Amino acid sequence: MAALCVSATTQANKQKGTQMVSNPLMRRSTLPYGAPDFNKIKDTDYMPALKAGIKQQRQEIMRIVNNKQKTTFENVILAYEKSGQLLNRVSNILFGLTNANKTPILGKAEEEAITLLTAWQNEISFNQPFFKLVKYVYDHEYSKLTGENKKLLEEIYKGFVRAGALLPADKKARMEQINNRIASLEQQFGNMLPESTNAAAVWVSSREELAGLSDADIAQCQKDAESLGGKAPYCIVIVNTTQQPILANLDNRALREKVYNASVHRADGTNRFDTYPLIAELAKLRAEKAEIMGFKNYASYSLDDAMAKNTDNAYAFLKQLIAAYTPKAAEETKAIEAYARKTMGEDFKLQPYDRFYFSTKMKKEQFNFSDDEVKPYFNIDSVLINGVFYAAHRVYGLSFKQRHDIPTYHPDMKVFDVIDKNGKPLALFYCDYFRRPTKRGGAWMDAFAKQSRMRQQLPIIYNVCNYAKAPDGQPTLLTWDEVSTMFHEFGHALHGMLSNCYYNTLSGTAVARDFVEMPSQFNEFFATVPEVFGHYAKHFKTGAPMPETLKAKMLESLNFQSAYALGENLAATCADMAWHCLSSSQVPTADKAKDFESSALRQIGLLDDQIPPRYHTSYFNHVWGGGYAAGYYSYLWSEVLAVNVGDYFKAHGSLDPSVGQAFRDKVLSRGNTGDLMQMFSNFTGLKAPDAKALMKARGL
């Protein structure tokens, strides 16, 4: 009987070993750049490879700890930097897919992976023998090191300290519990939000109800209805923001109200989805975590590692914008309501779901053009090839060649070689632009592999968006906002592609939250540079450039009602800050969460029914599921940096390759290898960011 058991165990181990050997994630791909081989990777491959990656890095750290030689930068810090490459590779691919193409199997894998990875991060952070070695190197070698070596040591040591490595044992144990629970809650929020957003779709029974929409938009509503199960002939899907772009042209006021309310109430407990219990617990745990670390609240803890440094600086910046914005916002609302009353009567009361509709009509009347007139000139392929890629070619000397031999995780994707000006391969770029039910909302950039000279790894970068794909046989035409989004996300991609760092930890976009958005926001600048605009804005049928009169009207109108865009961002930012400036004892219960947001916005002067937050608390994924807790202000902070950089380009040659090379050398290639404010100053010549430039750029 015993022999039989041994035989069965041996057989099981052999089978497990065979499965691991055949798992394509267990070894670096043989495809160019080491690109993931999605033709071979199965959904069931991720968890075995992830567990093997954790086991491998655990052994690597044990070897560092057990090394009997004299403790040095090389055998502790460099050895740690070299560790975990299998785990890094597997998790990069897994989370890329769970964000963009989540299947039920991947959803379960993500849940298990987050639990395992959080536990593993806790294990590393609170490994006292290992931290003792890191601290020894920091105490004895930091002052002697230079360049990337010094920065790597600083980042690794600071990472341990911020995680709680210096805490007494009882507080470490509590921190571990908090980290595990936060990871679980963030994942639950991340799972509930796309479900609630999909479920919030508004079904429409007749074409007549969609009056005001273009034929292309109605066809899209029909296509969306089919993809979501066909409960009715037409469907209006809800996008991730509070306001819904489709309301700009929808004549049916009752339907506008229904769509707006579906957006606002998607996850607030008025239906089967309620994120407030998750949010209240998350806010309380984050506050407690900050308190354990010696900070008065989570915002102070978070900003201590950012350019803003503290909440006083962040609020001073925000209040400066609020003071300039408030009178402009009141003027805008008054003007739109007065315009609406011309046709709706003197008693008409403007509602938030009317705002886009009447401002669009007002804009059309004032500038004599509509967004639908310009869409035919924004074919998605032309915007990408003749706009985004063309600008990168002119400014940085990059070339792009589509590849058809690199597998993707979805047939809608495209893959490009990025070739540097010297003719050498620089990066691999994937674009995944069309929305689908398996993709979370919004737009983002990330990497399957970051650049690292030490690892001899070229970057493998991807952009993901949620554009509505046109019905078969028709071109996908973009709005101006979508054009800007494509340039924006490619700015992040350039930050990853142009990275030239030795260490993986420091490369690419591994910078502070309030700096990481600068390259992306700056890259939007090129969308309106005349030579670039003229190169991509061509009619999808005739190839004719956009007429100068139409172009002038559109560009002149970009800052029309610009207070709205600033106001919705400020409101979301201040709601985020308010939540994270609470102590653990001040965090409201779930049933009071909605009131807390309103109260916080009222206190700072941003409670405005006409200009609601870009994201209400209940569906604010950046903050509760996306890593921007106490950090949403960074979009505005880094926009100031971006405007300052744009002004420098304008003054010295928008498409001048020498200016592009300087920006590449001083900023984009540097990752997190130096002081970020110094990088900004080195390029712009400014000692500090000029916030006034933001209001000017927004026409305020």
ZATORZA-131174 format. One record per residue (C-alpha): x, y, z. Coordinates in steps of 0.1 Angstrom, whole numbers, plus 5000, padded with zeros to 4 digits. Last residue first. Layout:
% residues N
XYZ;...
% end
This chain:
% residues 700
490558124816;491358014780;492657674792;496157764782;495958094801;494657914832;497557664830;500257934823;499458094857;500757774874;504357854864;506457554876;509557634896;513157734887;512257754851;514957674825;512557444807;514757144803;517057154833;514157284854;511956984847;514856744854;515556934886;511956894897;512156524890;515356464911;517256184894;517155834880;513355804880;512955754842;515755944825;514955894789;511956124788;513456414808;516856554800;517856344770;514356314754;513556684760;516956774745;516356544715;512956704709;514457044710;517156934685;514456764664;512557104660;508957014656;507557284680;510557514675;512157704703;509357924717;506657674710;508657394725;509257594757;505557684759;504757314756;507157234785;505357494806;501957354796;503157004806;504357124840;501057294847;499256974834;501456784860;499656954889;496256924873;496556554867;498456514899;495456634919;494156274915;496856164940;495256124974;494555774963;495655744926;496455364926;493655244905;490955084926;489555334951;491155654938;491455614900;488255404900;486055684912;482655514908;481055564942;483055884949;481556074920;483856094890;484256404868;482756584898;479456764891;479357094872;475757204870;474857064904;477657274919;479357184952;482857334945;483257594971;485757424994;483157355021;480457264997;482757004981;483456835014;479756835024;478656684991;481356404994;480356345030;476756315022;477456034997;479555845023;477055865051;475455525046;478955375042;480155505076;482155825077;485955835082;486756065112;488155805135;490755685109;491856045104;490556225074;492756395048;492256105024;488556145019;488856525015;491756484990;489756254967;486656484969;489056784961;490356614930;486956504917;485656864922;488757014906;488456784875;484756864871;485557234874;488457234849;486357064822;483357294829;485557614830;486457544794;483057644781;484557704747;488357644750;488457414720;486157644700;488957844683;490557514672;487257394657;486357714640;489857754625;489757394612;486457444596;487657764579;490957594569;489057304552;490056974567;492456804543;491056604514;491556234516;488256194497;486455934519;488055954553;488456324551;491956434562;493056554597;496356354598;499056564581;497256894585;497156844623;500856764624;501957074604;499557294623;500557184658;497157094673;497656724681;501256804691;500256954724;498556634735;502156504740;502456744770;499556574788;501256244783;504756364793;503356544824;501156264837;503956084855;505056394874;502356414901;502256044905;505956024912;508155834887;508355474875;507255574840;510255444822;513155304842;514055324879;513254964891;514354814858;517854944863;520255064836;518055344823;517355464787;513655524786;512455634752;509855364749;508355414784;508055784783;506955754747;504055524758;502955784784;502856044756;501055784735;498255784761;497856164756;497956154718;495255894717;493256084743;493456404723;491956224692;489256094715;488456444727;488256554691;485756294683;486855984664;485755804632;486055434629;485655354592;482755144580;482854794566;481954624598;480254844622;482455124637;484355034669;483455254698;486655384714;487655244748;491455294750;494455074757;498055164749;500854904751;504654904757;507254634753;510454804763;513854674752;515454434778;519154374782;518354304819;521054554830;520054784802;516454794814;513354894795;510054774809;508254454799;504554384793;504254764797;501455004806;499355284791;495855374799;492355464787;488955454805;486555174813;487554814821;487654564792;485754234790;482554414778;484354554747;485754894738;488154944709;491655084710;494154804717;497554934705;500754734709;504254894707;507554714706;510654924714;513855074702;515054864672;518055024656;517955244625;519955534641;516755744643;515155474665;512755204652;509455124670;508154794657;504354804657;501554574669;497854614661;494954484682;491454404671;492154034670;492554014708;495353864730;498053944704;500553734685;503553904668;503853804631;501854084616;504154364624;503454734616;506554954611;506955274631;509755524628;511155754655;513256064648;512256224682;510356534670;509456464634;508956084639;507056124671;504756374654;504256134625;503455844648;500656034666;499256214635;499756034602;499755684616;497455704647;495155984635;495055834601;494055494614;491355644637;489755844609;489556194623;488456404593;484956254591;484656354628;484956734621;481356794610;479956574638;481556794664;479457084652;480157404633;478957764631;481257894658;478658064680;475657864667;477457534669;478857624704;475357714716;473957394703;476757194720;476257404752;472557314750;473056944749;476156924771;474357104800;470956944797;471856634818;473156874845;469857054847;468957394833;465657534847;463257654820;460857914833;461758164806;460857934778;462557634761;463757804729;465358124742;465557964776;468357744765;470658034757;469958194791;470757864808;473957834788;475058194796;474358164833;476257834835;479257984818;479358294839;479158094871;482057874859;484158184851;483558334886;484758004902;487857924881;490358184892;489658114929;489457744924;492857734906;494657914935;492757694959;494157384941;497857494944;497557594980;495757264986;498657064972;501257264990;499457235024;498856865017;502556785016;505556704993;503956834960;506556644941;505456314956;506756074984;505456275013;502256314993;501055965001;501655985039;500156335042;497156225021;496755915043;496256115075;498156245105;501356065096;503455845119;503555525099;500855375121;498755685114;499155635077;498055275078;495055385100;494055635074;494355375046;492255135066;489455395072;489355505036;489255135024;486455055049;484355345038;485055275001;484154905002;480854985021;480155264995;480655044964;476954954961;475654764931;472154594932;470454934924;470155254944;473255134962;475655394949;477255194920;475655304887;473755604903;475455884885;475755714851;472155574851;470955914862;472656084832;471155824808;467655864823;467856244822;468956234786;466055994778;463556234793;465156524774;464856344740;467056564717;470256364722;473156554707;475456644735;473956364757;476156114739;479256244756;478056104790;478956314820;479956124852;482955954836;483455574830;481255544799;477655424800;476355234770;473255354752;471455054738;469155004708;466954724695;465954604730;467154334753;469754244726;472354064747;475054324753;476854284719;473554324700;472554644719;476054784714;475654734676;472354914676;473755204696;476655214672;474255234642;472555524660;475855694664;476755654628;473255774617;473856084637;472056144670;469356414672;466456174675;467355864695;463755814708;462655784671;464955484666;462855284690;463055054720;465955204739;467955024766;470155234790;473455064800;473855074838;474554694839;477854754820;478855024845;477954814875;479954514862;482854744853;482754884888;482254564908;485554404898;487754704906;485954764939;486454394949;490154434939;490554744959;488954564989;491154264987;494354474984;493254695013;492554375034;496054235028;497754565034;495854625066;496654275080;500354325072;500354665088;498854515120;501654255122;504254535115;502654735143;503054445168;506654385157;507954745161;508054955129;511255015109;510254795080;506954985077;506254985039;507455345037;510755225053;511154935028;510455164998;512855425012;515655165012;514855044977;514455404963;517655534979;519755224968;518455264932;519155644933;522755594945;523455324919;521755534892;524255814896;526755814924;527555604955;529855694984;527255865005;524955565003;527555315012;527555265050;524055355062;522255245030;524254915028;523554835065;519854925059;519554675030;521354405051;518954465081;516054465057;516954105047;517253985083;513954165092;511854025063;508954265069;508854425035;509654095017;506853895034;504454185031;505154184993;504553814992;501253845011;500154114987;501253904957;499353594969;496053774975;496453974943;497153654923;494153464937;491753744926;493553784893;493353414886;489653414893;489053694868;491453524844;489253214844;486053434840;487753614810;489153964814;490354124782;491854474790;492354504827;492754134834;494954104804;497554354813;497354224849;498453874837;501153994814;502954214839;502353954867;504153684846;507153894837;507754034872;507353694888;509953544863;512253844869;512053824907;515753894915;518254104896;517354414917;517754214949;521254094938;522154454929;521054574964;522554294985;525654134969;526654444949;525854714974;527954524999;527654295030;530954105035;530553745025;528453485044;525553495019;522553355038;520453675034;521153714997;520553344990;517253365009;516353654986;516853444955;514953144971;511953374978;512353504942;511953154928;509053064950;507153384940;507853314903;506752954907;503453074922;503053314892;503853044867;501252804882;498753084884;499153214849;499052894828;495252834831;494453124808;496452964781;499653114767;500652954733;499253194707;499653484732;503453454729;504453744751;507153954735;510753864743;511854164722;511353934691;509653604700;511753354720;509653414751;511453414784;510753104803;507952984827;505253174809;505252924780;504052644804;505252324789;508052284815;505552354843;503052094829;505751834827;506851904863;503251874875;502951534857;506151414871;505051524906;501751344902;503551024890;505951044920;502951084944;501150784928;504250574931;504850674967;501250584975;501450244958;504650164977;502950245010;500050005000;
% end
